[in-house]
Amino acid sequence: MASSETAPAASPRPRGVATFLRSQMRNIAPFLTLIFLSAFFAFASPSFATIDNLGNILTQVSVTGIIAVGLTFVILCAEIDLSIASIANVTGIAVAYFTLQESYVNIANIPLPGAIAIILSLLLCAALGLVNALGLTVIGIPSFIMTLAMMQIAAGISALLVRGQIAYKVPNLISTLGSGSIGGVPWIVIVAAIMLLAGHLVLTYTRFGRYVYMVGGNREAAEYSGLNVKLILGAVMIISAVCSGIGGMLGVAHFGSAQQNEFDTYLLDSIAAVVVGGTSLFGGRGGIGNTIVGLFVLGVLNNGLDHVNIDSFLKILIRGLILLAALVINVYAQRLREKTAE
């Protein structure tokens, strides 16, 4: 009798562990991917696993990291922002447009003091984010369509400002933060780290952060509880635009020039960083910690492929396959979540 009574008590434990592992697959898979990629490239190339190369990786993902902070807020609300790269581009061009250029730069710009140029550029990206917010919350346009339109609008403003030309000068503060360093650490890495930390603190320890998770996790329940869902959605769209604008200004200083289509690749990179890291496209699950892991996965992958001298076209294919794998895991994790809730 004693043995028959104790046998059933032990059986739920394996099922509990298996259920836990399945439920955490969205968080575990990116971390395991990062470990595997790091080990593989360290074995394949002796020059990969060095302190100097770690600094290179951090610098390479800094602009993406700054932009991805705001995008994380948007995706946590189960929305999307396709205008981040264009807003980054137009803000970077704007800060150069309001800065005195060399005589050989053929742009009819408006030179202003550095502080005013920065403020106007930030106001521009915030205004574009506000338009996204109003389109989403007031008119009711889906975020995919609204931000797709804004992507074209911002690209059009960029084209009007520089008209195919290239600007080089930016305010001294932006130049220092984008291309300078302190104690051997690039300022752009420090800014990215500060913004990622600030985003994490807001999402984890503030009422607004809890509201973001509530809106993404169950929008109807959030509305029934009296939460102003439209205000939260509008706020995250503006946050996304401002983060993109900051990334755009520092990116222009880091690249050394401001021109059209300079940030086109950052749309996919930023979305991939958030999604590959494990933040759910369906909202309510994930956070800045996941985004950081996703940034490192992309950074290690891109940097490591350069170290093993792989074909550049194959590099694009591999990135696409990893993003596809992350999307599959994302959808599967959502199905498991729904099944568990039932």
C-alpha positions in Angstrom: 0.0 0.0 0.0 2.8 2.4 0.9 4.5 1.9 -2.5 1.2 2.4 -4.4 0.6 5.7 -2.5 4.0 7.2 -3.1 4.3 6.3 -6.8 1.7 8.8 -8.1 3.2 11.7 -6.1 6.5 11.5 -8.0 5.0 11.6 -11.5 3.9 15.3 -11.7 7.5 16.5 -11.2 8.8 15.5 -14.6 5.7 16.9 -16.2 6.2 20.1 -14.2 9.8 20.5 -15.4 8.9 19.7 -19.0 6.0 22.3 -18.8 8.4 24.9 -17.4 11.0 24.3 -20.1 8.4 24.6 -22.8 6.9 27.7 -21.3 10.4 29.3 -21.1 11.5 28.2 -24.5 11.1 31.7 -25.8 13.7 32.9 -23.3 16.0 29.9 -23.2 16.4 29.4 -27.0 18.0 32.8 -27.7 20.5 32.4 -24.8 21.5 28.9 -26.0 21.8 30.3 -29.6 24.1 33.0 -28.3 26.3 30.4 -26.4 26.4 28.2 -29.5 27.4 31.0 -31.9 30.0 32.3 -29.5 31.6 28.9 -29.1 31.5 28.1 -32.8 33.1 31.4 -33.9 35.7 31.2 -31.1 36.7 27.8 -32.4 36.6 28.8 -36.0 38.6 32.0 -35.7 41.3 32.8 -33.0 40.8 36.5 -33.6 37.1 36.3 -32.6 37.4 35.6 -28.8 39.4 38.8 -27.8 38.6 41.8 -25.7 39.2 44.1 -28.7 36.7 42.2 -30.8 34.1 42.3 -27.9 34.5 46.1 -28.1 33.9 45.9 -31.8 30.7 43.9 -31.3 29.4 46.4 -28.7 30.1 49.3 -30.9 28.5 47.6 -33.9 25.2 46.9 -32.1 25.0 50.3 -30.3 22.8 52.2 -32.8 20.5 49.1 -33.2 20.3 48.9 -29.4 19.2 52.5 -29.0 16.5 52.1 -31.7 15.4 48.7 -30.3 14.7 50.2 -26.8 11.7 52.1 -28.2 10.7 49.2 -30.4 10.6 46.9 -27.4 7.9 49.1 -25.8 5.8 49.0 -29.1 6.1 45.2 -29.5 5.2 44.6 -25.9 1.9 46.3 -26.6 1.4 43.9 -29.5 1.9 46.7 -32.1 4.7 47.3 -34.7 6.6 50.3 -35.9 7.9 50.1 -39.4 9.0 53.7 -39.5 11.9 53.5 -37.0 14.7 53.4 -39.7 13.2 56.3 -41.7 12.7 58.4 -38.5 16.3 57.7 -37.5 17.4 58.7 -41.0 15.4 62.0 -41.1 16.5 62.9 -37.5 20.1 62.4 -38.3 19.8 64.4 -41.5 17.9 67.1 -39.7 20.6 67.6 -37.1 23.2 67.9 -39.9 20.8 70.2 -41.9 20.7 72.6 -38.9 24.5 72.6 -38.6 27.0 74.8 -40.6 28.5 72.6 -43.3 31.7 73.0 -45.2 31.7 75.1 -48.4 31.9 72.1 -50.7 28.7 70.7 -49.3 26.0 71.7 -51.8 23.0 71.8 -49.4 20.9 74.9 -48.8 20.6 74.4 -45.1 19.8 76.5 -42.1 22.8 76.7 -39.7 21.8 77.1 -36.1 23.6 76.8 -32.7 24.3 73.2 -31.8 21.9 73.0 -28.8 19.0 74.4 -30.9 19.8 72.0 -33.8 19.6 69.1 -31.4 16.4 70.2 -29.8 14.7 70.9 -33.1 15.8 67.4 -34.4 14.4 65.8 -31.3 11.1 67.7 -31.7 10.9 66.5 -35.3 11.2 62.8 -34.4 8.8 63.3 -31.5 6.3 65.0 -33.8 6.5 62.1 -36.3 5.9 59.7 -33.4 2.9 61.8 -32.4 1.5 61.5 -35.9 1.9 57.7 -35.6 0.2 57.8 -32.2 -2.7 59.9 -33.4 -3.2 57.7 -36.5 -3.2 54.6 -34.4 -5.3 55.7 -31.4 -7.6 58.5 -32.8 -8.2 57.5 -36.4 -7.9 53.8 -35.7 -5.4 53.0 -38.5 -3.5 49.7 -37.7 0.0 50.3 -36.6 1.4 48.3 -39.5 -0.3 50.5 -42.1 0.2 53.8 -40.1 3.9 53.3 -39.7 4.3 52.0 -43.2 2.9 55.4 -44.4 5.2 57.2 -41.9 8.2 55.3 -43.3 7.5 57.0 -46.7 6.7 60.4 -45.2 10.0 60.4 -43.2 11.9 59.2 -46.3 10.4 62.0 -48.3 11.4 64.7 -45.7 14.9 63.3 -45.8 15.0 63.6 -49.6 13.7 67.2 -49.4 16.4 68.2 -46.9 19.5 66.9 -48.6 18.2 66.4 -52.2 20.7 63.6 -52.9 23.6 65.3 -51.3 25.7 64.3 -48.3 26.2 66.4 -45.2 29.1 65.8 -42.8 29.0 68.2 -39.9 26.9 67.7 -36.8 26.9 69.6 -33.4 30.0 68.9 -31.2 28.0 67.1 -28.6 26.5 64.7 -31.1 29.9 64.2 -32.7 31.5 63.4 -29.3 28.7 61.0 -28.3 28.6 59.3 -31.7 32.3 59.0 -32.5 34.3 59.9 -29.3 35.3 57.7 -26.4 36.3 58.0 -22.8 38.9 55.8 -21.2 38.9 53.7 -24.3 35.1 53.0 -24.2 33.1 54.6 -27.0 30.5 57.0 -25.9 28.0 55.5 -28.2 28.3 52.2 -26.3 27.8 54.1 -23.0 24.7 55.9 -24.4 23.2 52.6 -25.6 23.8 50.9 -22.2 22.2 53.9 -20.4 19.1 53.8 -22.6 18.8 50.0 -22.4 19.1 50.3 -18.6 16.6 53.1 -18.5 14.1 51.1 -20.6 14.5 48.1 -18.3 13.9 50.2 -15.2 10.8 51.8 -16.7 9.3 48.5 -17.8 10.2 46.7 -14.6 9.7 49.2 -11.8 7.2 51.8 -12.9 3.4 51.9 -13.2 3.7 52.9 -16.8 5.8 49.7 -17.4 3.2 47.6 -15.8 0.5 49.2 -18.0 2.6 48.4 -21.1 2.5 44.7 -20.1 -1.2 44.8 -19.3 -2.1 46.4 -22.7 0.0 43.8 -24.5 -1.1 40.8 -22.4 -4.8 41.4 -22.5 -6.1 44.6 -24.0 -9.7 44.0 -23.2 -9.0 43.3 -19.6 -6.9 46.4 -19.4 -9.7 48.5 -20.8 -12.2 46.9 -18.3 -9.9 47.7 -15.4 -10.2 51.4 -16.4 -6.8 51.8 -18.0 -6.5 54.4 -20.8 -5.2 52.0 -23.4 -5.1 54.6 -26.2 -2.8 56.8 -24.1 -0.4 53.9 -23.4 -0.3 53.0 -27.1 0.2 56.6 -28.1 3.0 57.0 -25.6 4.9 53.9 -26.8 4.8 55.1 -30.4 6.3 58.5 -29.3 8.9 56.7 -27.2 9.8 54.5 -30.2 10.2 57.6 -32.5 12.4 59.5 -30.0 14.7 56.5 -29.4 14.9 56.2 -33.2 15.8 59.8 -33.5 18.5 59.6 -30.9 19.9 56.5 -32.6 19.8 58.4 -35.9 21.7 61.5 -34.6 24.4 59.4 -33.0 24.5 57.1 -36.0 25.2 59.9 -38.4 28.1 61.1 -36.2 29.4 57.5 -35.9 29.2 56.9 -39.7 30.7 60.3 -40.5 28.0 61.5 -42.9 24.2 62.1 -43.2 22.5 60.9 -46.4 19.4 59.3 -47.7 18.7 55.6 -47.1 21.6 55.4 -44.6 19.6 53.5 -42.0 17.5 51.2 -44.2 19.1 48.0 -42.7 18.2 49.1 -39.2 14.5 48.3 -39.6 15.1 44.6 -39.9 18.0 44.6 -37.5 16.0 46.3 -34.7 13.0 44.1 -35.2 15.2 41.0 -35.3 17.0 42.1 -32.1 13.7 42.3 -30.2 12.1 39.2 -31.7 15.2 37.0 -31.7 15.7 37.9 -28.1 12.4 36.4 -27.2 10.0 39.3 -26.8 6.6 38.0 -28.0 5.1 39.5 -31.1 1.7 39.0 -29.5 2.6 41.3 -26.7 2.8 41.1 -22.9 5.9 38.8 -22.8 9.6 39.8 -22.9 11.4 43.0 -22.2 14.7 44.8 -22.5 16.7 41.8 -21.1 15.4 39.8 -24.1 16.4 42.6 -26.4 19.9 42.7 -25.1 20.3 38.9 -25.7 18.9 39.4 -29.2 21.4 42.3 -29.8 24.3 40.0 -28.8 23.0 37.2 -31.0 22.9 39.5 -34.0 26.2 41.1 -33.1 28.0 37.9 -32.6 26.5 36.4 -35.8 27.4 39.4 -38.0 30.9 39.9 -36.5 31.6 36.2 -36.5 30.7 35.7 -40.1 33.1 38.4 -41.0 35.9 36.6 -39.1 35.4 33.4 -41.0 35.3 35.2 -44.3 32.0 33.8 -45.4 30.2 35.0 -48.6 28.4 38.3 -47.9 25.2 37.0 -49.7 25.2 33.8 -47.6 25.5 36.0 -44.5 22.2 37.7 -45.4 20.6 34.2 -45.9 21.8 33.0 -42.5 20.5 36.1 -40.7 17.1 35.5 -42.4 17.0 31.8 -41.3 17.8 32.7 -37.7 15.0 35.3 -37.7 12.7 32.7 -39.2 13.6 30.3 -36.4 13.0 33.0 -33.8 9.5 33.7 -35.3 8.7 30.0 -35.3 9.7 29.7 -31.6 7.7 32.9 -30.9 4.5 31.5 -32.4 5.0 28.1 -30.8 5.5 29.7 -27.4 2.3 31.6 -27.9 0.3 28.5 -28.7 1.7 26.8 -25.6 0.7 29.8 -23.5 -2.8 29.6 -24.9 -3.0 25.8 -24.4 -1.8 26.2 -20.8 -4.4 28.9 -20.1 -7.1 26.6 -21.2 
